[in-house]
Structure formats: C-alpha cells, structure tokens
C-alpha cells in the first residue's frame, strides 16, 4: 500500500517552517511522523492521519473532510483521517498539523521494543 509522496513533502515543509524536529517511519503501509518519539501525524494512502487527542476528537470529526480512523476496523479515539480535499490548501494542512503538534506534549509514547 503506497502513500501520497506529495503530501509527505508538504508535511515536511510545514514541519520545517515550524522548526519542528521529527523522525519518519514507514508503518501500517504508510508514513508516520514522530515528534519527541511519539506518533504525531502520518499518511495512509492519500489521507492525513492526525493524532488530535481525545479532548479535540469529537470536534475534529465535525470538521469538513474529517472521518474516523478505523484502520484496525474499530475507531481509534484521538486519531482521525483527513481527506485530501480538506487539506488541499497549505493553510488547512498547516492547521491540522498544528493541532497534532499541540497535542503531542500530552500524548503518551509507545513502549519501546527490546
């Protein structure tokens, strides 16, 4: 399963503009961006995967082009997909990324594998 390389480049540009240090990992057939060792944003096919956290989750789902992240066939609370038409404009993509960055300090890191 490939992911949208153009979207990946756009995300990298936003993070560079915001002077955010990050790491990339290929996961779940897509691309995941880690900030401070925690999953922050990613790409699954051509959708943005946004970790907005449980506090903003319901409000996020009311936004245009936002839908449940049900990669595992059940919704992951705190994570949403944002469809391509909702992040067509750079300002919209930047807004979603900022929501993820705002939540990142509160997010729990995954346990490290030995």
C-alpha positions as CSV (number, residue, x, y, z in Angstrom):
1,X,0.0,0.0,0.0
2,X,1.7,3.2,-1.2
3,X,1.2,6.6,0.4
4,X,0.9,10.1,-1.2
5,X,4.5,11.3,-1.7
6,X,3.4,14.8,-2.5
7,X,1.5,15.0,0.8
8,X,4.6,13.7,2.6
9,X,6.7,16.6,1.0
10,X,4.0,19.1,2.1
11,X,4.1,17.8,5.7
12,X,7.9,18.0,5.7
13,X,7.7,21.6,4.5
14,X,5.2,22.6,7.2
15,X,7.3,21.0,9.9
16,X,10.5,22.7,8.6
17,X,8.7,26.1,8.6
18,X,7.6,25.5,12.2
19,X,11.2,24.4,13.1
20,X,10.0,21.0,14.4
21,X,12.4,18.2,14.8
22,X,10.9,14.9,13.7
23,X,11.6,11.3,12.5
24,X,9.9,9.4,9.8
25,X,8.9,5.7,10.0
26,X,7.2,3.6,7.4
27,X,4.3,2.0,9.3
28,X,0.9,0.4,8.5
29,X,1.7,0.6,4.8
30,X,2.0,4.4,5.1
31,X,4.3,7.0,6.6
32,X,4.3,8.1,10.2
33,X,5.9,11.3,11.5
34,X,7.2,11.1,15.1
35,X,7.8,14.2,17.2
36,X,9.6,13.7,20.5
37,X,9.4,9.9,19.9
38,X,5.6,9.9,19.7
39,X,3.3,9.4,16.7
40,X,2.1,12.8,15.6
41,X,0.9,12.8,12.0
42,X,1.0,10.4,9.1
43,X,-0.2,9.3,5.8
44,X,-2.3,6.3,5.0
45,X,-2.9,6.1,1.2
46,X,-3.8,9.7,0.4
47,X,-5.4,10.6,3.8
48,X,-3.7,12.6,6.5
49,X,-3.7,10.6,9.8
50,X,-3.9,13.2,12.6
51,X,-3.4,12.5,16.3
52,X,-5.5,15.2,17.7
53,X,-6.1,13.6,21.1
54,X,-9.2,12.7,23.0
55,X,-10.1,16.2,24.0
56,X,-10.4,17.5,20.4
57,X,-11.6,14.2,18.9
58,X,-15.3,14.9,18.7
59,X,-14.9,18.4,17.4
60,X,-12.4,17.3,14.8
61,X,-14.9,14.8,13.5
62,X,-17.3,17.7,12.8
63,X,-14.8,19.3,10.5
64,X,-15.2,19.1,6.7
65,X,-13.4,16.1,5.3
66,X,-12.6,14.5,8.7
67,X,-13.6,10.9,9.4
68,X,-13.0,8.2,11.9
69,X,-9.6,6.5,11.8
70,X,-10.7,2.9,11.7
71,X,-7.5,1.3,10.3
72,X,-8.0,-1.7,12.7
73,X,-11.7,-1.9,11.8
74,X,-12.6,-0.1,15.0
75,X,-12.2,3.6,15.6
76,X,-9.1,4.8,17.4
77,X,-10.2,7.6,19.7
78,X,-7.9,10.6,19.4
79,X,-6.9,9.8,15.8
80,X,-8.7,10.9,12.7
81,X,-8.3,10.7,8.9
82,X,-8.4,14.0,7.0
83,X,-9.4,13.5,3.4
84,X,-7.3,15.1,0.6
85,X,-9.9,17.8,-0.4
86,X,-9.9,19.1,3.2
87,X,-6.1,19.7,3.1
88,X,-5.8,20.9,-0.4
89,X,-4.8,24.4,0.8
90,X,-1.5,24.7,2.6
91,X,-3.1,26.7,5.4
92,X,-5.6,23.9,6.0
93,X,-2.8,21.3,6.2
94,X,-0.8,23.5,8.5
95,X,-3.9,23.9,10.8
96,X,-4.2,20.1,11.1
97,X,-0.5,19.6,11.7
98,X,-0.6,22.3,14.4
99,X,-3.5,20.6,16.2
100,X,-1.3,17.4,16.3
101,X,1.7,19.4,17.5
102,X,-0.4,21.0,20.2
103,X,-1.5,17.6,21.5
104,X,2.0,16.0,21.1
105,X,3.3,17.0,24.6
106,X,0.3,15.4,26.2
107,X,0.5,12.2,24.2
108,X,1.9,9.0,25.7
109,X,4.8,7.4,23.8
110,X,4.5,3.8,22.7
111,X,6.5,1.3,24.7
112,X,9.9,0.6,23.2
113,X,10.5,-2.8,21.8
114,X,13.6,-4.6,23.1
